[in-house]
Amino acid sequence: MRKTSPHVPDIGEGKRGEQGYLGYLLRQASAAHRLRMERALADKEITLPQFLTLTMLEAYPGISNADLARLAMLTPQTVSVIINNLERAGLVRRQPHPVHGRIQRIEASESGRRLLKQCRAKVNKVEQALMKGLGAEEEKVVRRWLVAIADDGQS
């Protein structure tokens, strides 16, 4: 007698639904969100890690590569490759630190800022869809909960 595979539940069914483990559901939601983000950015020919790196460079000018890696949740080696690729594409530029000659400041170029603005408009639509059906107070609770989860992971 042949064995058949058990039914793999669709999203929303069984352990992939409301009865699922919270950690699994967070991972499932994260994977779905990442896919939506990648699709939203695809026509701009920028990867999600490149978008995150540009976003953090613009939000926190003058940060180190190590800090950039932590903020973008990437390894320092990956950030280094991303910065090199962004620089080759003319989206970032390096400038010597005004006081410490060996330190280089990395910042978005004018074309990098323009691209980031275009990408941000697309990403905003994805993020608005995340909150569909939630009121302002519910959104605050979700944001607070997600920050608390991340903060607890730091200890």
C-alpha positions in Angstrom: 0.0 0.0 0.0 1.3 3.4 -1.0 1.7 6.1 1.7 0.4 9.5 0.8 1.6 12.7 2.2 -0.7 14.3 4.7 -2.6 17.4 3.7 -0.4 20.5 4.0 -2.6 23.2 5.4 -3.0 26.5 3.6 -2.2 29.7 5.4 -5.0 30.2 7.9 -5.5 26.5 8.5 -4.3 24.4 11.4 -0.9 25.4 12.8 -0.7 28.0 10.0 -3.8 29.7 11.4 -4.9 31.2 14.6 -4.2 28.0 16.6 -0.5 28.1 15.4 2.5 28.8 17.6 3.1 32.6 17.8 6.8 32.2 16.8 5.8 30.3 13.7 3.1 32.8 12.8 5.5 35.7 13.2 7.9 33.9 10.9 5.1 33.2 8.4 4.0 36.8 8.4 7.6 38.0 8.1 8.2 35.8 5.0 5.0 37.1 3.4 5.9 40.7 4.2 9.4 40.3 2.8 7.9 38.8 -0.5 5.5 41.8 -0.8 8.4 44.2 -0.2 10.6 42.5 -2.8 7.8 42.6 -5.3 7.1 46.2 -4.6 10.8 47.1 -5.2 11.4 44.8 -8.1 10.8 47.4 -10.9 13.2 49.8 -9.2 16.0 47.2 -9.5 16.9 47.5 -5.9 17.0 44.6 -3.4 15.3 44.8 0.0 18.7 44.8 1.8 19.9 47.6 -0.4 16.7 49.5 0.3 17.1 49.0 4.1 20.7 50.1 3.9 19.8 53.3 2.0 17.0 53.9 4.4 19.2 53.7 7.5 22.0 55.8 5.8 19.4 58.5 5.2 17.8 58.2 8.7 21.1 58.1 10.6 23.8 60.0 8.6 27.4 59.3 9.6 26.8 56.0 11.2 29.5 53.3 11.1 29.3 50.2 9.0 28.9 48.1 12.2 26.0 50.3 13.3 24.5 50.2 9.9 24.7 46.4 9.9 22.9 46.2 13.2 20.2 48.6 12.1 19.6 46.8 8.8 19.9 43.4 10.6 22.6 42.3 8.3 26.2 41.1 8.8 29.0 43.7 8.5 30.3 41.7 5.5 27.0 41.9 3.7 26.7 45.6 4.4 30.2 46.1 3.0 29.2 44.3 -0.3 25.9 46.3 -0.4 27.7 49.6 0.1 30.2 48.8 -2.7 27.4 47.9 -5.0 25.4 51.0 -4.2 28.6 53.1 -4.7 29.2 51.5 -8.1 25.6 52.4 -9.0 26.1 56.0 -7.9 23.6 55.7 -5.1 26.0 56.4 -2.2 29.3 58.2 -1.9 32.1 58.0 0.6 33.7 61.1 2.0 36.6 61.4 4.4 35.6 62.2 8.0 36.4 65.9 8.7 38.5 65.1 11.8 39.5 61.4 11.6 41.2 61.0 8.2 41.0 57.2 8.1 37.3 57.1 8.8 35.0 57.4 5.8 31.5 58.8 6.0 29.0 57.1 3.8 25.9 58.9 2.6 23.2 58.6 -0.1 24.0 60.6 -3.2 21.3 62.8 -4.8 20.3 59.9 -7.1 20.2 57.6 -4.1 17.9 59.9 -2.3 15.6 60.2 -5.4 15.5 56.4 -5.7 14.8 56.1 -2.0 11.9 58.5 -2.2 10.4 56.4 -5.1 10.9 53.2 -3.2 9.5 54.7 0.0 6.2 55.5 -1.9 5.9 51.9 -3.0 6.8 50.5 0.5 4.3 52.9 2.1 1.6 51.1 0.2 2.8 47.7 1.4 2.9 49.0 5.0 -0.6 50.6 4.8 -1.9 47.2 3.7 -0.3 45.6 6.8 -2.6 47.8 9.0 -5.7 47.2 6.9 -8.6 46.6 9.3 -6.8 48.0 12.4 -7.8 51.2 14.1 -5.2 53.7 15.4 -5.2 52.3 18.9 -4.8 48.7 17.6 -1.9 49.8 15.4 -0.2 51.3 18.5 -0.7 48.0 20.4 0.8 46.0 17.5 3.8 48.4 17.2 4.4 48.3 20.9 4.2 44.5 21.0 6.6 44.1 18.1 9.1 46.5 19.7 8.8 44.7 23.0 9.5 41.3 21.3 12.6 42.8 19.6 13.7 44.5 22.8 13.3 41.3 24.9 15.6 39.5 22.4 18.4 41.9 23.2 18.8 40.8 26.8 
